[in-house]
Amino acid sequence: MRRFPLLKYLLLPLLLLAACTEEIDIRSRSDYHDYLAVEAVLTDNPDEMQCVVLSRSVSLFEEEFDSAVDGARVSVNDIPFTNYGGGSYFAPDGFCCEAGQDYELRIELEDGQVYEASASMPEPGFRMDAIDYAFSGNKALGIDSLWTVKLWGKDEVVNSYYQFSVAVNGFWYPFNASLIMDDKLFNGNDVSGFPIATLSQTDQLYRKYGPCFKYLETGDEITLNILTLDKGYYDFLSALRMSGVTIPIFSPQPANVPTNIRGEHALGWFAVCPSRSARVEVDDPFR
């Protein structure tokens, strides 16, 4: 499952704060863009792409900058990942992770810099049985159309953290539209028809993010994916969202965003997560 890049503009709020507090030439003196951003989320599903994405963080004031980092040597537990360009490094076919196992990520850049990270996969925290959809409104509050995605399943009796993501016809909603939560809402109970996500369909969002925000039609397919997160990755995603570019500039600085990447000037997180998905085909978009 390929999501929108999370880290490209992570340092933007910090740049804006600096611009508000002292008069400096940010373009000439800033080196904030020179951080390695690592997006490495592997799962236990062999049918999902197992991918590590490397990029350089980019400041607001960079007009032309190729952020992708290619040519590195990337491996997980000594298994090499192949670089196909665009900063993306893919595992061999059929590679996936296993619950309870430990994993080591190693990145060696062309200039010899080495970055490493460790992760362990938690046990799956949620059993997902089925999903369904329901039409929830039209042309209300500026939203052209709105659907609710309902969930059936069971929260296991373990302390768990989740990320719920939705796709339409294989096109995933952006990170800031996903749901990150602990399991206190479910608390080890059966879940029956719980409205876990919404599909907001507007022309403006379609132009910005593409077909994931299309109007639902008969034959479309909705997918709900659940990742069980460890506490560290949950804290990272929560802090990343708080430090995003949509938050007012006087919010907590992105310097507070944690990382488990060991190496000089590194951002991001290496995580291995159980992944569960369910799908439903749209037969009547307005039911």
N, C-alpha and C positions, 0 to 999 in steps of 0.2 A: 504494500500500500504506500504510494508516494504522496506525501503531503506537501503543502506550500512551504518554502524555505522559512525557517524560524529566526535565523540569527543575523541575516544580512544587515539589518539596520538596528541591531541591538544597542549600539552606542550612541544613537541619535539623541536621546534625551540628555545624556551627559554633555554632548557638544552644545546643545541649546542652553543648558545651565551655565556652561562656561561663557557662552556668548552674552549671557545676561548679567554676569558678575564682573567682567573686566573687558577692557577694550584691547583685543588682540587680533592678529591676522591669523584666523583659524586655518585658512587654506595653506599657508606657508609653514606654520608651526605645528599643526596637528599631526600626530602620528596614530590617531585612533583607528584609522582604517587598517593599520598593519597588525591585525590580530588574526590568528587562525581560528575560524569558526568551524566546529565539528558537529555534524548531525549524524548520530549513529544509534539508531533504534532498530534492533533485531528482534525477531519473534520466533515462536515455535511452529509457525505455519510454513511448510515447504512450498506452498503455492503462492506465497507472498514474496515480492522482491526483497531480498536481504541486501541492504545498500548502506554505504557510508558516504556522506556528502561533505566535501571540504571546500571552504571558500574563505575569502578575506572580508572582514567587516568593512563596510563602506560608510563614509560620512555623508551627511546631507549635501555637502558642498562639492562632492565628486560628480561631475557631469558625465564623464566617460571613464568607466573603470570596469574591467572584466574581473569579477570577484571570484570566478572559479579557480580552484587550485588543482591542476593536473600534474601528472608525472611523478607523483609520490608512490611510495611502497606502503601498501595498507594490508594488514593481516589481522585475523582474529584467531587466537589459539594456533598460531603458525600457519593458518590456512590463508593463502594469498587471495585478495580481492582484485578484480580486473578493472582498470580504468578505461571507460569508453568516452571520455570527454565530458565537459560540463561540470567537472569536479565530482563526478559520481563514480563510485567504486563498488562493483557488484560481486557478491559471493558466487561460488560455483553452483550450477543447477542442483537443486535438491538440498542445499545447505539450510539448516535451521537450528535453532537452539533448543535446549531441553530444560525443563523445570528442575530447580535444585542444583544446576551445574554452574561452575564459575567460568568466566570468559575474560580474556585479556586482549585488548585492542592495542595495536602498535602502528604508528604512522611515522614514516621517515620521509621528509621532504627532500627535494633535489639538492638543497643547500646543506644537507646533512643534519638539520634539526630533527630531533626525535620527540614524539609525543606518545604518551601511553595512558591507558585507563583500564580499570577493572570493574566488572559487574557480575552480579548473580541474579538468576531469574527466580522471581517469587512463584509460589503456587497460584494457579488460576483462582481468582476470587469470586467470579460470577459465572453461573451457568445460564447461557442465553438460549431460550427455547424457540422464540418466534418474535417477529415484529409485525406491525400493521400501521396503517396511516389513516388519517381522518381530516377532511377539509375543515378548516377552522375560521375562515373569514376572507372577505374580499373588499379591497379598497377601504380598509380601516386603518387609521393612524399612519397613513401614507404608505402602507404596504399593499401592493397590488393583490397578492394572494398569499395565503398562509395555510400550511398543513402541519399537523402534529404527528410525530412518529411515536408509536406506543410500543412498550416493551413487555414481554413475558419471560420469566426465568426465576432464578433463585440466587440470592446473595449467600455465599458460603460463610460459615461461622469462623472467620479469620479477619484480622484487621487488614483491610485492603484499601487501595487507592486506584482510581480509574480515570481513563480518558475515553470519552464517547465521541466518535466521529461519524459523520453522515456523508454518503455519496449519492449522486443521482447519475445513473448510467455509467458508473465508474469514475465520475469526476468528483473529487473530494472537496468538501467545504474547507475554507481556509482555517488556519490554526485558531484565530480569534473567534471562530464560530463553533469550535468544539467545546465540550463540557469536561472540566477537570474537577473531580470531587473525591471525598472519602466515602466510606460505606455507611456512615451514620444514618443516612436517609433510609437505607434498606435494613440495616442492622440484623443481618442474618435471616431475613424473612423471604417468603415467596413474593414475587412481583407479578402482578396481573394487570396488564393494560396500562402501565404507568407511562405518562407522557414525558418521555426522556429528552426529546429534541423537537425542534421546529424546522420547517423548510420555508424560508421567506423568499418569495419569488417577485423580484422587481426588475425593471429595465436597467436601473442604475447599477444594481449589484451584478446583473448579467454582464454589463459592459466592463465592469471592473474585474470580475473573477471568472467569467466564462460560463460554460454549460451547466455547472453545478447549481446555478440559480435560474435555470429555465423553468417555464411554466410546465407543470406536470400534465402529461397526456397519457392516454391508454397505451399500454405497452412499455412505459418507462419502468426502470428498476431502481428501487431504493435499497441501499445497503447501510446497515448500522454495524460499526466495528467497536469492540471494547478491548482496550489494552489494560491489563492489570499492572500497576506501577509499583516499584519499590518507593519507600519514603523519600529517598534522595531525588529521584526523578520527578516525583510529585512536587517537591519543594522547588525544583528548578523550573518546571513548567508554570507554576503559580507565580514565581518571581519574574519569569520572562514575560508573562502576560501583564503584570503590574508595570513593567518597564517598557511596554510597547509604545509605538509611535502614536497610538490613538489616545493615550493617557495624557492629561495636562502636564506641561513641562516642569511643574514644581513637585512632581511625584518623587518617590524614592529613587535614588540614582541607580542606573544599571550596574554600577560597580558592586551592588549588593547581590546580584544574580550569582548563585553558586555554580561551580563547575567541578567535575571529577576528572578533567583532562590534565594530566601532569606534563608540564612543559612551559617554556617561556612564551608569554603573551598568547594564551589560548582561551577560547570561550567554548561553551557547548557542554554536551553530556553524552556519555556512552551508556546505553540501557539495553537490557534484554527483557522482553515482556511477553507473557502469554497473550495470545490474540484470539478473539472469538468474534465471528460475524454471523449475521442473519440477513436475509433478503426477502423482499416482497415485490411482486409485480403489480403495477397500477392497472386495475381493470376499469374503474370509474373514478376519475380524479376528484369529483365533487361529492363523493359519498361521505 
